[in-house]
Structure formats: structure tokens, C-alpha cells
Amino acid sequence: MNKRIFSLYCLLSVLRNRIIRAIKKIKRSTKKNGTEYKSKTQLNNNNNNDSIDDKDDYECYIYIMNMIKHIMKRIMTTIAIKNQTTTVVALVDYINVKINTIYLL
């Protein structure tokens, strides 16, 4: 396997694992804060009050996907311009900084 492709694969697997851990941490923090979802009485006009939560989850998903696209563009341009291992290490650090911002959400 080509070294560039392998390093890109390693970066993507690290990124995927970090995102999964961040999402699990967010879910755990909502449970710890006592935010438990209880059944609510429906209004007469059948409005769904949970659509706000779905919208927030969707916006978080869109934010993460846009961040991944941005990181992938940066990885591809850096690999295309410079063929050095130091750029791969710098990109791993950059990905870690970006993913740590997810924990602050």
C-alpha cells in the first residue's frame, strides 16, 4: 500500500474514533446533568416539541461533517504540495485541536 494512502487512512481512522468518542461524551454528559426525557402530554394541535432537539442534533452533525470536509481538503492539498512526513504529523496535531473543540459543544 502506498505510504500516502496509508497515512491518510490512519488519519481518517483517528478522526472517526475521536468523533465517535466526542458524541458518546456529549450523550453521557446530558444523562449526568439530569436531563432525562420523560413522556410529555401532547397538545391538541399535535405539535411535536421534540423537533427542536432533532434540529440541534442535525446542526451538530452538519458542523462535524463540514469540519471533516475542511480537514480532508487540507490533508489532500498538503500531501499534494509537500511529500514530507512532518506535514502528516502537523496535520495530526491540527486534527486533534479541531476535534477537541467538539468536546466544548
Protein Blocks (a to p, Z undefined) as FASTA:
>chain_A
ZZklmmmmmmmmmmmmmmmmmmmmmmmmmmmnopacddddddfkopafklmmmmmmmmmm
mmmmmmmmmmmmmmmmmmmmpccfklmmmmmmmmmmmmmmmmmZZ
